[in-house]
Amino acid sequence: MTDLLLDLRYAVRTLLRRPGFTAVAVATLALGIGANTAIFSAVHRFLLSPPPFADPQGLMVVYETSSGGGKGPVAVPNYLDLQREARSFAGLEVFSPNFFNLAGGGERPERVEGVRVTPGFFPLLGVEMKLGRGLPESAGFGPSGTSAERVAVLGHGLWQRRFGADPDVLGSTLRVNEEPFTIVGVLGEDFRMPWSRQPDVWLPLAVWSDEFLVRGSHNNTLMLGRLAPGVTPAAADAEVKTVYAELEREYPGTNTDHTAGVEPLAEQLVEDVRPALLVLWAAVGFVLLIACANLANLTLARAAGRRREMAVRRALGADRLRLVRQLLTESALLGLLGSAVGLLLGAWGIEALRAAAAGTPEAEALGLHPPVLVFSVALGLLTGLAVGLVPALSASRTAAGGLAASLAEGGRGGERSGRRLRRLLVAAEIAMALVLLIGAGLMIASFRQLAGIDTGFTVEHRLVASVLLPEGTYADDARRRDLYDRLLERLAGRPEVASAAFASPLPLTNATSSASVDVEGRDNGPGKSPSFRYSTVSPGYFETMGIPLLAGRPLRAGDGPQAPKVMLIDELTAERLWPGESEHGEAAVGRRLRPNGYDDWYTIVGVVASVIHHGIDRPREPHVYYSLEQRTPDRGHLVVATVGAPESAAAALREELAALDPDLPLGEVESLAERRSDALESYWYPMLLLGAFAFLALALAALGIYGVMAYAVAQRTREIGLRMALGAARRQVLSLVLGDAARVTATGLVVGLAGGVALSRLMAGLLYGVAPGDPVTLAAVTALLAAVALAACWLPARRAARVEPTVALRWE
């Protein structure tokens, strides 16, 4: 222990005597460690931390799939059958996020996010209430779908915001969509809901039994289960598939080609973010390795200058192990100092990540938690030891050769043994920087492709707002239709509004509806009816959205409830149903379709251009449109084409709705351009971070190349002087130095290209419109790095070409 303290004191004195080296070394390490700390905080939160529920390993997600489709929500009747038949689960519950109009608590009505759940949902997750209890069994599905008890559990935020954290809130009445619900519980503030922001209210799913007990209806209903003791996920998956095979035989009309699967909740929660996080973690790992290569080069050069010191200490009796320990102590101290500064940089990086994910529970969970602190300190210590090991062994080996030999070699200024290692480190820096640049280049190219996508509709000067009509006041289609018609008429008279329309759902609103249809004149037996996504829109919708009409006519005000049923389809639907019969679907006009569950046939009166509806990075899908006058939903979105800036019409929307119904809140008012930007965020932030790390890697690599070449020129001053004394021209010396740098650079570029191509294949799921290994991107970033590398070599090369032979040889 005494020797360690002595080594530490000596290391402190040594580093203080060389403040320039110490500052550069600490800053280099801090950049790499800070970046790793910030990204590791996200990796720890998303990939390494289990979901915040009791016994999270036993929690499973049960999802439904159909032919050609991915993992999707479940139909509640299928859930009830599975709950009755399956033995692999100790519990199975479902939930469905949604928005609600809220009144009560002495406050104005507001739109809130809520979740409809089955009674066992909270016990399944092991959630304890701050006040009261969860939903009682009487709030579940009764025999033959009898009405459930209307009770509510408040989220902690709503309890504080609307009820002032009143401990006597239990038993109070809360009006949800103008229906009374009795408050029976309040959740704690630490509860986090999967796939959702912090919901404000929790309601019994069974209250909406008429909506959910329709077999074949998938209303964003998600299922969670807890495995029974001793049951594996694979066994549960097999049993679920067996039950669904029976359901397919029993209900061929709705369950044909439908099956289900089981996946651990912890896996599904991170499957969307895992690829991006792993790529970013690899990126910051490369940044740290480049920083380490730079520091190793600095340490090697410094070790060469300390040969005499090491030889003297060896002559005075210090053995080689003691010398190595002393040098490693200095390196470890540098690593710890780098960690200290890196933690500050990491804290800033975490704040940037929080800002990127503002408003989500994930953003609040990011921070310098104890595992992140331990990771950062351990990373700094290990990095310092790793960087210092080779220089320490090299310096101690040279000192072992004896004092006279070390003095002679030091006098020559040689150090040939370290030259090859330094070149190898520079080549490694170039290779790793190129890998990062390729990844960033592909992400930038992908983002450019996405940003340039033609959505098929106009986003500029468009304002959207969500509307939800309570069932009590607007119980029938006539009342809902009357409100929509009067609201659109009032908006059309405002000077800020060029036109207004209604759609349910609207593109880019993360909402989707789909149903199968019968085609007149075809066999429409079980499993043979095609399925399409659909929207219900008001007359004037296509003009307001700027969607071109390709054939036929648009919807009209005369297409009312008593008129013949009409619909429009897009060109993709026309091509799917009647392929090759017309260029823009003209042949579809006049033909008829019958939606699943309806008796009436709908005549196709027009064909419109296809648009992107759900996910800007997803291909356009066939879509059909019904008239608001004939099918009137209780929720959807207003879309307004504004005369000026979209925000200028926000007040008009609120005023006109309040004039018709002062108790009806307007939710989520924003421009369509903002919604498009939100849709691009999943690409924007990974691209921005990867680009920042790639730029940092490029800068570190350039500094490393410059440092090594400058040191190499300094070490070869005598050789260069001799060459020039024997007649070498300055141009030849310049070519000599640049040629040496070019060989090192070329080696790094070749290795980096191979690594970049491999990385691009791992990033394939993050790319859009750009192939892994895109030759244009590879060529561009390789040329960029080569240019930066040669520019970093130019100054040392010019300095070498200006060496005066007499000055270089004077010391001889």
Buried (B, 14 or more C-beta within 10 A) or exposed (E): EEEEEEBBEEBEEBBEEEEEBBEBBBBBBBBBBBBBBBBBBBBBBBBEBEBBBBEBEBBBBBBBBBEEEEBBBBBBBBBBBBBEEBEBBEBBBBBBBBBBBBBBBEEEBBBBBBBBBBBBBBBBBEBBBBBBEBBBEEBBBBEEBEEBBBBBBBBBBBBBBBBEEBEEBBEBEBBBBBBEBEBBBBBEEEBBBBEBBBBBBBBBBBBBBEBBBBBBBBBBBBBBBBBBEEBEBEBBBEBBEEBBBEBBEEBEEBBBEBBBBBBBBBEBBBEEBBBBBBBBBBBBBBBBBBBBBBBBBBBBBBBBEBBBBBBBBBEEEBEBEBBBBBBBBBBBBBBBBBBBBBBEBBBEBBEBBBEBBEEBBBBEBBBBBEBBBEBBBEBBBEBBBBBBBBBBBBBBBBBBBEBEBBBEBBEEBBBEEBBEBBBBBBBBBBBBBBBBBBBBBBBBBBBEBBEEBEBBBBBEBBBBBBBBBBBEBBEEBEBBBBBBBBBBEBBBEBEBBBBBBBBBBBBBBEBBBBBBBBBEEEEBEEBEBBBBBBBBBBBBBBBBBBBBBBBBEBBBEEBEEEEEBBBBBBBBBBBBBBEEEBEBBBBBBEBBBBBBEBEEBBBBBBBBBBBBBBBBBEEBBBBBBBBBBBBBBBBBBBBBBBEEEBBBBBEBBBEBBEEEBEEBBBBEBBBBBBBBBBBBEBBBBBBBBBBBBBBBBBBBBBBBBBBBBBBBBEBBBBBBBBBBEEEBEEEEBBBBBBEBBBEBBBBBBBBBBEBBBBBBEBBEEBBBBBEBBBEEBBEBBBEBBBEBBBEBBBEBBBBBBEBEBEEBBEEE
